Amino acid sequence: MRKVAVSGYSIMKPSRARKDKGEEVYTTEQYQAFALNKLLDAVGISKKNLNSMKYGIGLNRPMWPHAMIWSSEVIANLGLSPSLTFVSDHGGAAAFFSMVQGYLSIASGKLDHFILIGADTPMMPAPMQSRFRPERTWRYEINYEMPIGMVGPLSEGAFIMRRHMNQYGTNEEQLANIAITSRKHAMLNPNAYLRKPLTIDEYMKSPVIASPMRVMDAVIPINGAYAIMLSSEEHAKKITDRPVYIKSFETALNTDAENDLRDITDLKMGAATDKVLEESGASRKDVDFLQLYDDFTIIVLMQLEALGFAKPGKGGHFIENNDISYNGVLPVNTGGGQLSGGQAGTAGGFSLFTEAIQQLRGEASGRQVKDCKMGLVTGLGGLGYNGNLLNKGVMALSNY
Amino acid sequence: MQNDKPLPEIDPINSQFFKGLSEDKLLIQKCIKCGNTQFYPKAICVKCYSVDLEWVKSSGEGKVYSFTEINRVIMNSKEFEKEVPYVIASVELKEGIRLYSRILSENGKNVKIGDPVRVVFRTVSEEIGLPEFKLL
């Protein structure tokens, strides 16, 4: 198996399509084109060069335009003739599983490069697919959640949050700490959307949509796009002097599948994390930062436990006693995550990867984790019925 | 009448569940081979992989595993706005499954995790009923 590295990346400026505020109003198809264009500029590869390379294209399945976008349609739009295409339907974990697919294609020796384009525009209007929601969504939501008045991921996440608070005494102050630290990081990140300070008072006053879930416990939707180029080590070194390596990854899909009385507060990512660290020749002490998939504050807290950085049930206690800022003992979501950076639909997870890449290339300016060498990035997606996340994974990235 | 709220989409896997509810029965799937009970209804026993599943009548008794009070309706019918705030719980039934349901209560804020509940039935049509639970 060949070593695989990130050879380049691009990030498009986040927008909520507010023309009145001077924000850009682009569709997903435009973002795909612009992110790719920006990536090729960054790596110094012309379209003509690209045509002669052995590469694949990986895409998230976007929410806009509330209909399938086929990978072959996208390459037709972009005028590309890659050797392989795929679309990840892993929801929030689309970035993670795209990284995995790209890695496998290159590590096997079949392809030399993989270009991942994550783009989505939840703030763009488009024809509705169903009467009540833009998308027709999951079968179990249609059949067992919508008829009783549930309100999507916020209500599913609320069950998890309530249960964790009840089981372990996790409190609002601890969760607010995650939201506030994310905001501090976002203020230092020009690619984050929310960049005004967040106080504990504002957090406590933010509306409770589905108790105990507050607006400030959840992501803010944005339009946005990212592109990441993966290459074999040999090729990556020709493109950049700052390759970022994929050291190892593990997945955890539909865990505890046979147990209808599963503990929904347990993400069950411990074994995957142990294996990733072992294969990376590292211990938890060597981890310089965590970029944890953050749909909700509680899910960040639960990952601190599930990845083995805090004891089970003690995530809140951990946050109270340890600084998770970029210059703290265990930096978490140093770019502001999706909570403050914004979630570009199913491409939201890409922002966690581009943040890890920027950190490991030493390009994180005011929020740079000093001397960082390796970090973990997670991908989570698909809030299951009577469960937590269906798609889970941990990946170690390093600059050595 | 439930004219402008979303209804389940009836298919061969879930039809008996929703039909049963319309006849005041809470039917759950049980594996004939290994005795596993499961929810939501599926085409196979997820434990032993037998496809021989039967419908058994639940006691309708359980307790609240988790709950949420909905204050704002998003991504669903605006009809529900007339009912806010309302409580939805994950109810753990004695038969070893959990299902999501409305909790009927004058004041949703009285609900606590662990509270005992019992099913009541709301008939929507000849083919469809929905389970609701009330605090005991």
Interface residues (C-beta under 8 A of the other chain):
Chain A: R131 F132 R133 R139 Y140 I142 N143 Y144 E145 M146 P147 I148 G149 M150 V151 G152 L154 S155 A158 F159 I160 R162 R163 N166 P207 V208 I209 A210 S211 P212 M213 A257 E258 D260 L261 I264 Y385 N386
Chain B: K5 P6 L7 P8 E9 N14 N36 T37 Q38 F39 Y40 V46 K47 Y65 S66 F67 T68 E69 I70 N71 R72 V73 I74 M75 N76 S77 F80 E83 Y86 I88 S90 E92 G96 I97 R98 L99 Y100 S101 R102 I113 L130
